[in-house]
């Protein structure tokens, strides 16, 4: 698993053509990093009940900002805004608890 929200450096190793022996370091890349660390990713839209509601969920790298969604009747005029709520998961949550619950409400 690669954390794409942090600096990365790729290293290239090789070994003898018959795949024997130790690996030899060949080269490494410059450090690569994301342009926008807190950019929303994994964006999901779902209809609510009643049908005039829609749920927006996404993942960011920060819990310091208030989640906010801008919307409107045309993509060039997003005149409405609504604030959301935040749920922060810890590493332990990814191995137990919420991450392992299937179906509602976890949907993992």
Buried (B, 14 or more C-beta within 10 A) or exposed (E): EEEEBEEEEEEEEEEEEEEEEEEEEEEEEEEEEBEEEEEBEEEEEEEEEEEEEEEBEBEBBEEEEEBEBEEEEEEEEEEEEEEEEEEEEEEEEEEEEEEEEEEEEEEE
